[in-house]
């Protein structure tokens, strides 16, 4: 099933859903754990439901693998064995300009918001420096930094670094064989970690090294091979019921994740579910009937990187206010869910700020990244480019 380009309304919708899920998850973290109402927050079931928003991260990994490999897959489909190898230096330069300057700008905003909201930083300057260099995930003392969700961006950078290996495996042995090799590496790594071979301070962060998430990312690359016609998959992979079944298996594993080492399988299973979801969505790529909600979510997806960068620092700036309001006598007396309401009310501000950040910070560097690829194509519109 050929896909014309990486500027896909359907892919942007998936990005938008993933970003909104992560935002909702962190609303729940603030309202139910970091700034809860005195005496506990109401509706525990809502806190549990919001917690599932963390699944936006594995969905992002699958989408990333798809979008990064899609241009190369199209090139291989067009040229076949005659295709020249990618110019990796150009690839990494383009990734740098596309992602790193906005990342540093968002980090500076996070530092400023912490200083305004609480008068100090929650971590030492060395942790801020580690986060700026994208090496903060290697030690628990620096893992969260001033912008906790940035751990996944550090893992993403590691996945970019090993993309040439994944590409070589796909070209030499085919997409499915490459996926099988990566699955073997990922499961071996996760099974070994399950036996706690690491020193206790490093045991937790080792689960967020790229080897633990490589399978999810390469799944997206394999779907790109299918999307351009270089790989044939049975039609069942695009059936929504299969996506729902595998996703349900992942939810079932949630309740037993600490039994029998089943945590080793949890994220790979969710990765398969989201890869199947991606197949189902791509099957509808040429369906022009998009609802108003779908267009709005696609718009959120367009600036999803900005939203991911900014949402948590803004939420953290609201937490001191939420703690103060939660202690008001009227709030305590009437059991008002003030923390939940305040954190939810921050979401429109988060969305507005991310659109501004996208327009004035991210979009110019998208154009700069395109110039790193070569001459900007006629009609290039940085507002629509998301690869």
C-alpha positions as a printed Julia matrix, in Angstrom:
387×3 Matrix{Float64}:
   0.0     0.0    0.0
   1.95    3.03  -1.21
   2.2     6.1    1.0
   2.82    9.31  -0.89
   4.74   11.24   1.73
   5.56   11.67   5.41
   3.17   14.62   5.69
   0.2    12.51   6.61
  -2.99   13.74   8.25
  -3.51   10.28   9.77
   0.01   10.15  11.2
  -0.47   13.62  12.67
  -3.67   12.38  14.3
  -1.76    9.53  15.93
   0.9    11.99  17.08
  -1.79   14.24  18.5
  -3.41   11.37  20.41
  -0.03   10.25  21.76
   0.87   13.76  22.92
  -2.53   14.37  24.54
  -2.29   10.99  26.3
   1.07   11.95  27.83
  -0.3    15.34  28.9
  -3.28   13.62  30.55
  -0.97   11.16  32.28
   1.04   13.98  33.83
  -2.12   15.82  34.87
  -2.91   12.69  36.85
   0.63   12.49  38.28
   0.38   16.06  39.57
  -3.19   15.83  40.83
  -2.94   12.41  42.48
   0.68   12.13  43.56
   2.74   15.32  43.51
   0.08   17.87  44.52
  -2.89   15.87  45.84
  -5.78   17.26  47.81
  -5.47   17.13  51.58
  -6.89   13.78  52.61
  -6.44   12.31  49.15
  -7.8    13.08  45.7
 -11.29   11.95  44.67
 -12.21    9.35  42.1
  -9.18    7.02  42.32
 -10.42    5.27  39.19
  -9.8     8.5   37.24
  -6.22    8.64  38.46
  -5.75    5.04  37.29
  -7.26    5.84  33.9
  -5.1     8.94  33.42
  -2.05    6.85  34.3
  -2.51    4.83  31.12
  -1.57    7.99  29.21
   2.04    6.85  29.52
   1.29    4.61  26.55
   1.73    7.66  24.37
   5.49    7.03  24.69
   5.61    3.57  23.01
   3.21    4.91  20.39
   5.66    7.76  19.73
   8.53    5.26  19.38
   6.62    3.26  16.76
   5.63    6.4   14.84
   9.21    7.67  15.0
  10.6     4.47  13.51
   8.02    4.68  10.73
   8.65    8.34   9.87
  12.44    8.15  10.06
  12.66    5.09   7.83
   9.88    6.02   5.4
  12.02    8.27   3.11
  14.69    5.58   2.86
  12.07    2.88   2.27
  10.56    4.93  -0.57
  14.02    5.41  -2.06
  14.74    1.67  -1.83
  11.38    0.87  -3.38
  12.1     3.2   -6.29
  15.73    2.24  -6.96
  15.9    -1.34  -5.7
  19.36   -2.87  -5.55
  20.76    0.15  -7.4
  19.95    2.47  -4.48
  23.0     4.15  -3.01
  23.51    3.99   0.76
  22.26    6.96   2.76
  24.62    9.83   3.5
  24.57    9.36   7.23
  26.34   12.61   8.03
  23.54   14.5    6.29
  20.95   12.45   8.16
  22.43   13.27  11.57
  22.92   16.94  10.75
  19.3    17.16   9.71
  18.13   15.42  12.9
  20.28   17.8   14.94
  18.75   20.95  13.47
  15.26   19.5   13.5
  15.23   18.52  17.18
  18.1    19.8   19.29
  17.77   23.62  19.2
  14.06   23.49  20.19
  15.02   20.99  22.88
  17.56   23.41  24.37
  15.09   26.3   24.15
  12.45   24.27  26.0
  15.05   23.31  28.61
  15.79   27.01  29.2
  12.05   27.66  29.58
  11.81   24.81  32.09
  14.66   26.31  34.15
  12.99   29.73  34.08
   9.6    28.33  35.14
  11.15   26.44  38.06
  12.9    29.6   39.26
   9.72   31.68  38.97
   7.44   29.1   40.59
   9.64   27.95  43.49
  12.71   30.17  43.5
  15.13   27.29  42.94
  15.85   24.29  40.76
  14.79   20.79  41.88
  18.14   19.33  40.76
  21.78   20.49  40.81
  23.28   22.28  37.83
  25.15   19.12  36.86
  21.82   17.37  36.26
  20.68   20.27  34.07
  23.91   19.99  32.09
  23.44   16.23  31.71
  19.92   16.81  30.42
  21.18   19.44  27.98
  23.65   16.89  26.62
  21.01   14.13  26.45
  23.03   11.84  28.73
  20.79   12.25  31.79
  19.19    8.81  31.44
  22.39    7.01  32.42
  22.09    7.74  36.14
  19.08    8.1   38.47
  20.49   11.31  39.99
  20.08   13.07  36.64
  17.26   11.06  35.08
  14.36   13.47  35.75
  16.23   16.76  35.54
  14.14   19.9   35.16
  11.94   18.36  32.46
  11.22   14.72  33.42
   9.59   13.55  30.12
  12.83   14.36  28.3
  14.12   10.89  29.19
  12.32    9.55  26.12
  14.05   12.13  23.92
  17.41   10.88  25.15
  16.36    7.34  24.24
  15.19    8.64  20.86
  18.65   10.1   20.27
  20.18    6.7   21.05
  17.78    5.08  18.58
  18.85    7.54  15.88
  22.48    6.65  16.61
  21.84    2.97  15.89
  19.52    3.54  12.92
  22.38    2.74  10.48
  22.54   -0.73  12.06
  18.79   -1.25  11.69
  18.94    0.03   8.11
  21.78   -2.36   7.26
  19.86   -5.28   8.76
  16.76   -4.39   6.73
  18.68   -4.02   3.45
  20.8    -7.14   3.91
  18.27   -9.57   5.32
  14.84   -8.07   4.75
  12.53   -6.26   7.14
  11.1    -9.32   8.92
  14.49  -10.9    9.51
  15.81   -7.58  10.82
  12.8    -7.33  13.13
  13.4   -10.86  14.43
  17.04  -10.03  15.2
  16.11   -6.82  16.99
  13.36   -8.62  18.92
  15.91  -11.2   20.05
  18.31   -8.48  21.19
  15.59   -6.52  22.99
  14.1    -9.54  24.78
  17.54  -10.85  25.75
  18.44   -7.49  27.24
  15.11   -7.21  29.1
  15.27  -10.78  30.41
  18.81  -10.23  31.7
  17.7    -7.03  33.43
  14.88   -8.96  35.06
  17.5   -10.85  37.08
  18.91   -7.57  38.47
  22.5    -7.85  37.24
  23.06   -4.09  37.59
  24.14   -2.24  40.75
  20.99   -1.09  42.54
  21.37    2.63  41.67
  21.46    1.76  37.95
  18.87   -1.02  37.88
  15.94    1.29  37.16
  17.49    3.51  34.51
  18.84    0.48  32.63
  15.25   -0.22  31.57
  15.26    3.03  29.61
  18.36    2.32  27.55
  17.74    2.04  23.81
  18.19   -1.75  23.81
  15.05   -2.07  25.94
  12.99   -0.05  23.42
  14.68   -0.91  20.13
  12.01   -3.39  19.07
   9.23   -0.77  19.27
  11.17    1.63  17.05
  12.13   -0.96  14.45
   8.5    -2.11  14.32
   7.69    1.33  12.9
  10.46    0.96  10.32
   9.04   -2.4    9.25
   5.6    -0.81   8.78
   7.29    1.78   6.54
   8.64   -1.09   4.41
   5.09   -2.43   4.14
   3.65    0.99   3.38
   5.86    1.5    0.31
   5.3    -2.02  -1.0
   8.68   -3.57  -0.16
   7.08   -6.01   2.29
   3.93   -8.09   2.0
   1.93   -8.69   5.15
  -1.37  -10.55   5.52
  -4.41   -8.3    5.35
  -5.3    -9.22   8.92
  -2.62   -6.85  10.23
  -4.81   -3.88   9.29
  -7.92   -5.22  11.04
  -8.97   -3.09  14.06
 -10.08   -6.15  16.04
  -6.55   -7.55  15.98
  -5.18   -4.24  17.27
  -7.76   -4.29  20.06
  -6.91   -7.91  20.95
  -3.18   -7.29  21.26
  -3.77   -4.05  23.15
  -6.07   -5.94  25.52
  -3.27   -8.45  26.1
  -1.02   -5.55  27.07
  -3.61   -4.23  29.54
  -3.91   -7.74  31.0
  -0.15   -7.85  31.47
  -0.4    -4.56  33.4
  -2.12   -6.39  36.27
   0.55   -9.12  36.37
   3.59   -7.1   35.37
   5.49   -7.96  38.56
   4.74  -11.71  38.35
   7.01  -14.22  36.62
   9.03  -11.47  34.95
   6.13  -10.49  32.69
   7.32   -6.89  32.73
   9.88   -7.96  30.14
   7.04   -8.48  27.65
   4.86   -5.46  28.45
   6.31   -2.74  26.23
   7.1    -5.07  23.3
   3.44   -6.19  23.35
   2.23   -2.6   23.37
   4.66   -1.93  20.52
   3.03   -4.66  18.44
  -0.43   -3.24  19.26
   0.59    0.23  18.12
   2.28   -1.1   14.98
  -1.01   -2.82  14.11
  -2.84    0.42  14.86
  -0.48    2.2   12.47
  -1.31   -0.35   9.76
  -5.03    0.18  10.3
  -4.64    3.96  10.17
  -2.55    3.86   7.0
  -5.26    1.77   5.33
  -7.49    4.83   5.76
  -4.87    7.29   4.51
  -6.88    8.21   1.43
 -10.2     8.47   3.25
 -11.02   12.16   2.87
 -13.86   12.16   5.44
 -12.08   13.71   8.42
 -14.21   15.07  11.26
 -13.67   18.41  12.97
 -12.27   16.55  16.0
  -9.92   14.62  13.71
  -8.66   17.86  12.16
  -8.11   19.37  15.6
  -6.17   16.32  16.81
  -4.1    16.41  13.63
  -3.34   20.06  14.4
  -2.19   19.01  17.86
  -0.07   16.33  16.22
   1.55   18.91  13.98
   3.05   20.62  17.02
   3.29   17.47  19.15
   7.06   17.84  19.65
   6.58   21.33  21.06
   3.74   20.06  23.21
   5.87   17.22  24.51
   8.73   19.6   25.31
   6.69   22.21  27.16
   3.77   20.51  28.86
   5.48   19.18  31.98
   7.44   22.34  32.9
   4.19   24.33  32.7
   2.33   21.75  34.78
   5.12   21.73  37.38
   4.82   25.53  37.63
   1.16   25.07  38.62
   1.87   22.51  41.34
   2.78   25.03  44.11
  -0.54   26.8   43.5
  -2.39   23.47  43.57
  -0.79   22.58  46.93
  -1.77   25.91  48.46
  -5.36   25.77  47.25
  -5.71   22.16  48.41
  -5.08   23.33  51.99
  -7.77   26.02  51.97
 -10.38   25.3   54.7
 -13.3    25.55  52.25
 -11.64   23.06  49.89
 -10.95   20.63  52.72
 -14.41   21.05  54.26
 -16.32   20.42  51.05
 -13.91   17.85  49.6
 -13.43   19.84  46.4
 -11.08   18.2   43.87
  -9.07   21.42  43.57
  -5.76   19.83  42.58
  -7.38   17.91  39.75
  -9.29   20.99  38.56
  -6.24   23.27  38.66
  -4.02   20.81  36.82
  -6.72   20.15  34.22
  -7.16   23.92  33.8
  -3.47   24.2   32.91
  -4.03   22.12  29.77
  -5.4    24.95  27.56
  -2.36   27.03  28.56
  -0.1    24.1   27.65
  -1.77   23.77  24.23
  -1.59   27.5   23.54
   2.06   27.73  24.59
   3.01   24.74  22.45
   1.47   26.32  19.35
   3.41   29.53  19.95
   6.6    27.56  20.55
   6.04   25.58  17.37
   5.48   28.69  15.29
   8.36   30.79  16.58
  10.93   28.17  17.6
  10.31   24.73  16.14
   9.13   25.68  12.62
  12.21   27.8   11.8
  14.46   24.89  12.7
  12.33   22.55  10.59
  13.19   24.82   7.66
  16.84   24.8    8.71
  16.8    21.0    8.8
  15.39   20.92   5.28
  18.24   23.13   4.08
  20.64   20.64   5.65
  19.15   17.97   3.39
  19.73   20.12   0.33
  17.88   22.8   -1.52
  14.38   23.37  -0.19
  11.89   21.94  -2.62
   9.46   24.33  -4.36
   6.32   24.77  -2.35
   7.97   23.61   0.86
   5.8    24.5    3.86
   7.49   24.13   7.24
   4.08   24.19   8.93
   3.22   20.81   7.45
   6.55   19.04   7.73
   6.75   16.62  10.62
   9.23   13.92   9.57
